[in-house]
Amino acid sequence: MEKTVNVGMLGTGFVGDLHHAAFEGWVHNAEVVAVSSPGNAKKFAQERGIANYYSDDREMLKDKEIDVVDIGIPNDLHCQVVQVFKTYQVSLENL
């Protein structure tokens, strides 16, 4: 039996919505268990049945349940975010 990969999503805008749909529809061994966004993480999580939500991505990275982080934010912010994430020893995935 395949291990289910627990995903933490960064971003709840257009790209975040597309990434969530991809995980739900096509990635069968992954489950989105958390989402982070400064503005609407709670609403996004509640509408999609995601158990955990954070307004600060650094708080999400403390969640030991997360195996991989999906980056669904504008491209020009990726480098800045990855530099912060490196200190948390989390696998990063950019779909």
Secondary structure, DSSP 8 states (H G I E B T S, - for coil): ----EEEEEE--SHHHHHHHHHHHHT-TTEEEEEEE-TTTHHHHHHHHT-SEEESSHHHHTT-TT--EEEE-S-GGGHHHHHHHHHTTT-EEE--
